[in-house]
Amino acid sequence: MMKVVKNDLFDYGLSIYQNQDAFKFSLDSILLAEFVERKNTTKMIVDFCTGNGAVPLILSTRMISKVIGFEVQKHPFELAYNSVKLNNLEKQIQIINANLNEVLEYILPETIDAVTCNPPYFKYSNNLNINSDEEKAIARHEITTNLNDIIVSAKYILKNKGALYMVHRPERFMEIVNLLQQYKFAIKKIQFVYSDFKKTAIMVLIKATKNGSDGVIINPPINIVNYKTYKNIFE
């Protein structure tokens, strides 16, 4: 049985329900939501692997876009759904309990302005010693979805030139680049995140556009040591 707690959502003025024994919202969700560009033309955003809804909730404080979150697991879906109700955001945020390969059952092709995704970071194989807790295992490993599924699903629903925003592990950066190019996405913006500039990057943020033109911006790196609020979350 879930041990549900209600927490403040960082400093965004919202509350979020979380499972005490499972993954809680973390730095990567905050950085991803803050990485999304605020544009008046962005009317509809879909968040893949939405978990307990942190990214849609944060996005609701930054823009007026409608946000649809997809979460395959029942318990995180329930937390996200109830957090939306708790914050009276039902008119702006919708949470759907479904996998990404079912996205076209809920959304018409080429109707979405932007897709966000904080996916499982690690590949899955039967040889891996993964967490015995199924919910944690699915959140961390590519058991129910993978990079290929995410990019293909995003391509189906994004408008031409629509943007895919993703946070991931730097060691999989080239795999992400190759898949994006395979499915005709152009990488437009990259930002690496560090816990210490003397160490290797811990995350990478990527923006890519469907059928976009060449030309990429490398944002200044983020060092969370310089951001007290980020550092507290990371620790």
Beta strands, then each sheet from edge to edge (+ up, - down):
strand 1: 4-8
strand 2: 15-19
strand 3: 44-48
strand 4: 66-70
strand 5: 93-96
strand 6: 112-117
strand 7: 158-168
strand 8: 185-194
strand 9: 203-210
strand 10: 217-218
strand 11: 222-223
sheet 1: 1+ 2-
sheet 2: 5+ 4+ 3+ 6+ 7+ 9- 8+ 10+
sheet 3: 5+ 4+ 3+ 6+ 7+ 9- 8+ 11+
end
